[in-house]
Amino acid sequence: MTKDWLTKKITIEKALEDSKIKNANGEYEPDENLKTLISKMEEGDELWEYSSPLHSWKNLVGRGGYAIVRNGEVIKYYNNVMS
């Protein structure tokens, strides 16, 4: 995952809402892996959505998800979409 894959800065609240998945009880709750990623954030960090380039999706190796950006650099990321 590289910095040029970043597509949109997103709030933690919006990311948690967008990532909801159905649990064993049929209720929707935020993705635990995303919650773990968010727990690694420090003051001043940004949360971004990312997606690999279009050609990677066409070749069935696409990736997308969320990344923590600190001082302009990606420090951690979580793939939650793959082709």
JOWO-V499247 format. One line per field, one symbol per residue. phi: phi as a letter, one per 40 degrees, with the letter a starting at -180 (. if undefined). psi: psi as a letter, one per 20 degrees, with the letter a starting at -180 (. if undefined). burial: 1 if it has 9 or more other ideal C-beta (glycine too) atoms within 8 Angstrom, else 0. Layout:
# JOWO-V499247
phi->???
psi->???
burial->???
This chain:
# JOWO-V499247
phi->.bdcccbacbcddcccccccbccccgccacdcccdcdccccbdgcbbbcaacddcccccgbcbaibbcbbfgbcbaabcbbac
psi->prhiiphppqqgggghghjpqpahjjqpqqphhghgghiiqrpiqqpqqrprqghhhhjkkqqrbqqpppkjqphqropjpq.
burial->10001100010100110011000000000110011111001000101111110001100001111111110001001111100
